[in-house]
Amino acid sequence: MRVLSGVSESDLGVTMAMQFSSDSAEVMKQASVAKENCNRTLADDLEEVYELKKTVNFIQQFQSKRVALQFPDELLVDSAAIAAKLEEATSSKMFILGDTSYGSCCVDEVAAEHVQADSLVHYGRACLSPSTRLPVLYIFGCQPVDVKSCAAAFRTLYPDRQSHVVVVSDVVYSYIIGELEALLQSEYPYASFSSIEPDRGSLSIQSANPYPDETDDSTESPDAEIVKKFGRRFSINRKLGLEGYSVFYIGEESLTLTNFMMTWNKCAFCTFNPSSGQGRRETLSISRALMKRYYLIERARDAQVVGILVGTLGVADYLSVIEHLKTVIRKAGKKSYIFVMGKLNTAKLANFLEVDIYVLVACPENSLLDSSNFYRPVVTPFEMDVACNRAREWTGDYITDYRDLLPGSCSHVEFPDEDHLKEEWTDVSLITGALRSARLSQTEANPSCTTVLHRNSTLTVAEVSPAASFLDSRSWKGLEQKLGETPVTKAVQGRRGIAIAYDDEVST
């Protein structure tokens, strides 16, 4: 068994404490051990909580010899015990993935490939985005929830027994859906209870149903329509459509809930919080949230230089959507650059001031990044597609799954033909009030052209790159040699000490 994990901030803090005070380091170490013991699952409960028998069957089914076990930070305390039990039961080599490259909800296939793993087990919350390289088993865990309290909250929120309601949940509470359906189905004949079903195109197996592909859609009523979205499957009335339903969500406030509310923004939402045991109607103004996203679309329309942030290396079709974004950005007369930098923070993105806006390619739950603390906005692929493609209109419908934008998908909109692209169009920016125009130049219309500088009909040299122009306008452009301008001198001894107090500084 091997553990692959980066050094966390807490470990770094303990190390620094040991350098200055052995007593304080010992106290911190004891406190850390006590906290781990408090959060650790009892040995007798590991079998049930982490579904070890199902995991063993999965490993034996795929004849895996090297298995990656991906844990979120809050479950790492149990990782060593689980790996030891699985190695004993299967004789396979286990590798613990402790510090994922991106969001912990996504399958980290890149880290698994570093150890040449031939299958992966994902523990905890998951976005259920399809994977393409390795067989994946999802073990969500069974977080405690009072089913009777949940049913009582449902009855209070929906006093009309003829209500059309779709019941969905966070994956860690999905195990109660069947029991909840048994309590409410006779009272609410038009309620639809969802089930967890990862994408059919992935190599994924979920913990609740080991063979999701065997579900027979033909048993549904002719008036029923099957909806499969974000790893959930449920049935609705074809005539009403999803807009005619309310959504009852089981779980705490999370990115999953935000993703549902943004995507199904025409549905009324009610939630049940298992931690507090309370149900409520969600009062978040979806219209206000959508207007905030539309503001970002206007910022994207004003932008000249776009940075494409790679926020996943495991979700299916991420390379396809990157190529799609490069194409639509180029056709809109903008420049694009690709950045791969792992988990994002303000300091990383602040290094590229020439970039006007970023577009994040990530799973649906991590795409809606709050960029209010960043120097440049971060938008989703859908928002960038709306900003660049004049054929796509803003209707209020919102798309968080970038795969829906690709050619052949349900929400793909073709870019205008080349004749329209050659025509110059002008509109007014809703942010600056200035006129903005765009015309596809000959170099952009013909990507195979290798001319560095292009001359227009008036024989004036056209602008090469907005990024290059930005560099020319900067007062400091980086380290320069300045050959012949700097006098040659002998090396002298520099300052000594630490930056907070050099030896030659006078203390005050």
Buried (B, 14 or more C-beta within 10 A) or exposed (E): BEBBBEEEEEEEEBEEBBEEEEEEBEEBEEEBEEEEEEEEBEEEEBEEBBBBEBBBBBBEEBEBBBBBBBBBBEBBBBBEBBBEBBBEBBEBBBBBBBBBBBBBBBBBBBBBBEBEBBBBBBBBBBBBBBBBBBBBBBBBBBBEBEBEBBBBBBBEBBEEEEBBBBBBBBBBBBBBBEBBBEBBEEEBEBBBBBBBBBBEEBBBBBBBBEEBEEBEEEEEEEEBBEBBBBBBBBBBBEEEEBEEBBBBBBBBEBBBBBBBBBBBBEBEBBBBBBEEEEBBEBEEEBEEBBEEBBEBBBBBBBBBBBBBBBBBBBBBBBEBBBEBBBBBBBBBBBBBBEBEEEEBEEEBBEEBEBBBBBBBBBBBBBBBBEBEEBEBBBBBBBBBBBBBBBEBEEEEEBBBBBBBBBEEEEBBBEBBEEEEBEEEEEEEEEEEEEEBEBEBBEBBBEEEEEEEEBEEEEEEEEEEEBBEEBEEEEEEEEEEEEEEEEEEEEEEEEEEEEEEEEEEEEEE
